Amino acid sequence: MDEQALIQDALEGELDAFNTLVLHYQDMAYNVAYRIMGEHGAADDATQEAFITAYQKLEQYRGGSFKAWLLRIVTNNCYDELRRRQRQPLTPLKPELSDGETLENPYWIEDETATPEEETEQTELQQAIQQCINELDNKFRIVLVLVDVEGLDYESAAQAAGTPIGTVKSRLARARERVQDCLQSFWELLPDLFRLRGEDAV
């Protein structure tokens, strides 16, 4: 796919070119929105609004990573909705940080293909992970989703989140610690390797 050519065609009014971009990025945009919002309906809304905004503001795209530019719109939509919700009297869970070492490679947060026998357990684990992500403060949740779920590098994540790279790194480290700590309450669902690491850290 010649992304830049499609963008140029879309700027010239070719809706099919923009629709091709939508088809290419819609799963990624939805996954980010779902991981941030934790709800399918809210993720659908955020994704749809993001593509509408992207089309309306396409002339503001100044080159570089279109993926990061688009994800900035997605995360902004999600962040605005989360802030609106936080005006209501809620009591979010905020697990204490552990003194254990932060995992550098959070393999436990990634979806993996499961056998039929493992499907139920894998679903429960993903639900537990999503619950722990939902309990993060918004600023930590966004960088965790961008880097550990979507696999963006620090520079692209910083652009998408609208924060400096150093801030992304520090927030990511704290987010990983909090999710790791939160997951201890779902001990029986964790992969053996993760549980062994947890025992070694005690």
Secondary structure, 3 states (H helix, E strand, C coil): CCHHHHHHHHHCCCHHHHHHHHHHHHHHHHHHHHHHHCCHHHHHHHHHHHHHHHHHCHHHCCCCCHHHHHHHHHHHHHHHHHHHHHCCCCCCCCCCCCCCCCCCCCHHHCCCCCCHHHHHHHHHHHHHHHHHHHCCCHHHHHHHHHHHHCCCCHHHHHHHHCCCHHHHHHHHHHHHHHHHHHHHHHHHHCCHHHHHHHHHHC
